[in-house]
Amino acid sequence: MPSIRRASERGQVHMGWLHSQHTFSFGHYYDPKHMGFSVLRVINDDTVAPGKGFDTHGHRDMEIISYVIQGALEHRDSRGNHHIIPAGDVQLMSAGTGITHSEYNHSATEQTRFLQIWIRPNAKGLNPGYAQANIKQDGPLTPLATPDGQHGSLVIHQDASLHRLRLSKGETYTLNTHNRWGYLHLVEGSAQIAEIRLEPGDAMGLTAREAATVTATAPLEALWFELPPG
């Protein structure tokens, strides 16, 4: 049976300059029932006030993906990278042996919203790396990050793939896991899957040999993760 994670049930963080919603346990939010899904460890839905952001901090042994929904994110790191990530771009930072970075809302007047996603890598001690791309939609399901960089996607150090699903109202698409696991996270719009209705921020986890036929009840944008069995 699919597992449903409702947006309203996520951990909530309000810090004035930051509103963050945590799908899985993160920071001061701890829920032993929601520690991740397969190698997917974090989905944080962050809204950052103008000119504000995360000061320099460190990571290691994690694949960190930023998916910008609104505004633009400014990134600086200890390897000399300085980039602006506008809405629609995808950024992948492989923390590997260790990297420090900061993330700020690039605008002084408009808020920025992005999803920060952490995926555990398939090995520790990798060389840190950075990649960023604006990947055009090609059909309903477009790869954004894959192990082999297929169709111009970013290369992730894990047997996992991240795709963007876009459907017009009334369109359908069937997601199959085969012998893998899958996780669907709605970014915008709404969907009907059998008797289940999903709204923005809702998510559905599937285990091996499950399928979900997604019908968009409003123009839909979602992220679909293909993951190794947990």
TORPAPA-718308 format. One record per residue (C-alpha): residue in one letter; x, y, z. Coordinates in Angstrom, 1 decimal, padded with zeros to 4 digits. Layout:
// residues N
ATOM fike     xx     yy     zz
ATOM    A      X      Y      Z
...
// end
This chain:
// residues 230
ATOM fike     xx     yy     zz
ATOM    M  000.0  000.0  000.0
ATOM    P  001.3  003.5 -000.8
ATOM    S  002.3  005.6  002.2
ATOM    I  000.9  009.2  002.2
ATOM    R  002.7  012.1  003.8
ATOM    R  000.4  015.2  004.0
ATOM    A  001.9  018.7  003.8
ATOM    S  000.0  019.7  007.0
ATOM    E  001.8  016.9  008.9
ATOM    R  005.3  018.0  008.1
ATOM    G  007.6  019.6  010.7
ATOM    Q  007.2  023.4  010.9
ATOM    V  010.0  025.9  011.5
ATOM    H  009.3  029.6  011.8
ATOM    M  012.3  031.9  012.3
ATOM    G  011.1  035.2  011.0
ATOM    W  013.3  035.3  007.9
ATOM    L  012.7  031.6  007.3
ATOM    H  009.6  029.4  007.0
ATOM    S  010.6  025.7  006.5
ATOM    Q  008.5  022.6  006.3
ATOM    H  010.3  019.3  006.8
ATOM    T  009.0  016.1  005.2
ATOM    F  011.5  014.1  007.3
ATOM    S  013.2  014.5  010.6
ATOM    F  015.7  017.4  010.4
ATOM    G  017.3  019.7  012.9
ATOM    H  015.1  020.3  015.9
ATOM    Y  012.2  018.4  014.3
ATOM    Y  012.3  014.7  015.1
ATOM    D  009.8  012.1  014.3
ATOM    P  011.0  008.5  014.4
ATOM    K  008.3  007.5  011.9
ATOM    H  009.7  009.9  009.3
ATOM    M  013.5  009.5  009.1
ATOM    G  013.7  009.2  005.4
ATOM    F  012.6  007.0  002.5
ATOM    S  015.2  004.6  001.2
ATOM    V  018.3  006.8  000.5
ATOM    L  016.2  009.9  000.4
ATOM    R  017.0  011.6  003.7
ATOM    V  015.7  015.2  003.5
ATOM    I  013.0  017.3  001.7
ATOM    N  012.9  020.7  003.2
ATOM    D  010.5  023.3  001.7
ATOM    D  012.2  026.6  002.5
ATOM    T  010.8  030.1  002.0
ATOM    V  013.5  032.7  002.6
ATOM    A  012.8  036.4  003.2
ATOM    P  014.5  039.0  000.9
ATOM    G  018.2  039.4  001.5
ATOM    K  018.3  036.7  004.2
ATOM    G  019.6  033.1  004.2
ATOM    F  021.8  030.4  005.6
ATOM    D  025.3  031.5  006.8
ATOM    T  028.4  029.5  006.0
ATOM    H  028.0  025.9  007.3
ATOM    G  029.5  022.5  006.5
ATOM    H  028.4  019.2  005.0
ATOM    R  030.0  015.9  004.2
ATOM    D  029.1  012.6  002.6
ATOM    M  025.7  013.8  001.2
ATOM    E  024.3  014.5 -002.2
ATOM    I  022.4  017.9 -001.8
ATOM    I  020.0  019.0 -004.5
ATOM    S  018.4  022.5 -004.5
ATOM    Y  015.3  022.9 -006.7
ATOM    V  014.3  026.6 -006.9
ATOM    I  010.6  027.2 -007.2
ATOM    Q  010.4  031.0 -006.8
ATOM    G  012.9  033.8 -006.9
ATOM    A  016.7  033.1 -007.0
ATOM    L  019.2  031.5 -004.6
ATOM    E  022.8  032.8 -004.2
ATOM    H  025.4  030.1 -003.5
ATOM    R  029.0  030.4 -002.4
ATOM    D  031.2  027.6 -001.2
ATOM    S  034.7  026.7  000.0
ATOM    R  035.7  025.4 -003.5
ATOM    G  035.3  028.9 -005.0
ATOM    N  031.9  028.4 -006.6
ATOM    H  029.7  031.5 -006.7
ATOM    H  026.5  031.1 -008.6
ATOM    I  022.9  032.4 -008.8
ATOM    I  020.3  029.7 -009.1
ATOM    P  017.1  031.1 -010.6
ATOM    A  013.7  029.5 -010.5
ATOM    G  013.6  026.4 -012.7
ATOM    D  017.3  025.6 -012.2
ATOM    V  018.5  022.5 -010.4
ATOM    Q  021.7  022.5 -008.3
ATOM    L  023.6  019.5 -007.1
ATOM    M  026.4  019.7 -004.6
ATOM    S  028.3  016.5 -003.7
ATOM    A  029.6  017.2 -000.2
ATOM    G  032.0  014.2 -000.2
ATOM    T  035.0  014.7  002.1
ATOM    G  033.7  018.0  003.2
ATOM    I  032.5  021.4  001.9
ATOM    T  031.3  024.6  003.5
ATOM    H  028.8  026.9  001.8
ATOM    S  026.2  029.7  002.2
ATOM    E  022.8  030.1  000.6
ATOM    Y  021.0  033.4  000.4
ATOM    N  018.0  034.9 -001.2
ATOM    H  019.5  036.8 -004.1
ATOM    S  016.7  039.4 -004.1
ATOM    A  016.4  042.4 -001.7
ATOM    T  012.7  042.7 -002.3
ATOM    E  011.2  039.3 -003.2
ATOM    Q  011.1  036.1 -001.2
ATOM    T  012.7  032.9 -002.5
ATOM    R  011.3  029.4 -002.2
ATOM    F  013.2  026.2 -002.9
ATOM    L  013.3  022.6 -002.0
ATOM    Q  016.5  021.3 -000.4
ATOM    I  016.9  017.6 -000.9
ATOM    W  019.5  015.3  000.6
ATOM    I  020.3  011.8 -000.8
ATOM    R  022.8  009.5  000.9
ATOM    P  025.7  008.7 -001.5
ATOM    N  026.7  005.2 -002.5
ATOM    A  030.2  005.8 -001.0
ATOM    K  031.9  008.0  001.6
ATOM    G  035.0  010.1  001.0
ATOM    L  034.1  011.2 -002.5
ATOM    N  035.6  014.4 -004.0
ATOM    P  033.3  017.3 -003.5
ATOM    G  031.6  018.6 -006.6
ATOM    Y  029.2  021.2 -007.9
ATOM    A  026.8  021.2 -010.9
ATOM    Q  023.9  023.4 -012.0
ATOM    A  021.5  023.3 -014.9
ATOM    N  018.3  024.5 -016.4
ATOM    I  016.8  021.3 -017.8
ATOM    K  014.0  021.8 -020.3
ATOM    Q  011.0  019.6 -019.9
ATOM    D  010.9  016.8 -022.5
ATOM    G  007.6  015.0 -022.2
ATOM    P  005.7  014.4 -019.0
ATOM    L  008.6  013.0 -017.1
ATOM    T  012.1  014.6 -017.4
ATOM    P  015.2  013.4 -015.6
ATOM    L  017.0  016.0 -013.4
ATOM    A  019.6  013.9 -011.6
ATOM    T  020.6  010.4 -012.5
ATOM    P  023.7  008.1 -011.9
ATOM    D  024.8  008.3 -015.6
ATOM    G  023.7  011.9 -016.5
ATOM    Q  021.2  010.7 -019.1
ATOM    H  019.5  013.3 -021.3
ATOM    G  021.6  016.1 -019.9
ATOM    S  020.7  015.4 -016.2
ATOM    L  023.0  016.1 -013.3
ATOM    V  025.1  013.2 -012.2
ATOM    I  024.4  011.8 -008.7
ATOM    H  026.6  009.4 -006.7
ATOM    Q  023.8  007.0 -005.9
ATOM    D  021.6  004.4 -007.7
ATOM    A  018.8  006.9 -007.6
ATOM    S  017.1  009.2 -010.0
ATOM    L  015.1  012.4 -009.7
ATOM    H  012.6  013.4 -012.3
ATOM    R  010.2  016.3 -012.8
ATOM    L  006.7  015.4 -013.7
ATOM    R  004.5  018.0 -015.4
ATOM    L  001.0  017.4 -016.5
ATOM    S -001.8  019.7 -017.8
ATOM    K -005.2  019.5 -016.2
ATOM    G -006.8  016.2 -017.1
ATOM    E -003.7  014.5 -018.2
ATOM    T -002.6  011.2 -016.7
ATOM    Y  000.7  009.4 -016.3
ATOM    T  001.5  006.0 -014.7
ATOM    L  004.5  005.7 -012.4
ATOM    N  005.9  002.2 -011.9
ATOM    T  008.5  001.1 -009.4
ATOM    H  009.2 -002.4 -010.8
ATOM    N  011.9 -003.7 -008.4
ATOM    R  012.7 -000.3 -006.9
ATOM    W  011.0  002.2 -004.6
ATOM    G  009.4  005.5 -005.6
ATOM    Y  008.6  008.8 -003.9
ATOM    L  006.3  011.4 -005.4
ATOM    H  006.3  015.0 -004.0
ATOM    L  003.9  017.5 -005.3
ATOM    V  005.3  021.0 -005.9
ATOM    E  002.3  022.8 -007.5
ATOM    G -001.2  021.8 -008.6
ATOM    S -003.2  018.8 -007.5
ATOM    A -003.6  015.2 -008.5
ATOM    Q -005.9  012.2 -008.0
ATOM    I -004.4  008.7 -007.6
ATOM    A -007.2  006.1 -007.3
ATOM    E -009.1  007.3 -004.2
ATOM    I -006.3  009.5 -003.0
ATOM    R -006.2  013.3 -003.7
ATOM    L -002.8  015.0 -003.4
ATOM    E -002.3  018.8 -002.9
ATOM    P  000.9  020.9 -003.0
ATOM    G  003.4  019.6 -000.4
ATOM    D  001.7  016.2 -000.2
ATOM    A  003.8  013.1 -001.0
ATOM    M  003.3  009.4 -001.7
ATOM    G  005.8  006.6 -001.2
ATOM    L  005.7  003.4 -003.2
ATOM    T  007.6  000.2 -002.6
ATOM    A  008.6 -002.5 -005.1
ATOM    R  006.1 -003.6 -007.8
ATOM    E  003.6 -000.9 -007.1
ATOM    A  002.2  001.6 -009.6
ATOM    A  000.4  004.9 -009.4
ATOM    T -001.7  006.5 -012.2
ATOM    V -001.6  010.2 -011.6
ATOM    T -004.4  012.3 -013.0
ATOM    A -003.8  016.1 -012.8
ATOM    T -006.8  017.9 -011.4
ATOM    A -005.0  021.2 -011.9
ATOM    P -001.8  022.0 -013.8
ATOM    L  000.7  019.8 -012.0
ATOM    E  004.4  019.9 -011.2
ATOM    A  005.9  017.2 -009.0
ATOM    L  009.2  015.5 -008.3
ATOM    W  009.5  011.7 -008.7
ATOM    F  012.3  009.9 -007.1
ATOM    E  013.4  006.4 -008.2
ATOM    L  015.2  004.8 -005.3
ATOM    P  016.9  001.5 -004.3
ATOM    P  014.8 -000.7 -002.1
ATOM    G  015.1  000.5  001.5
// end
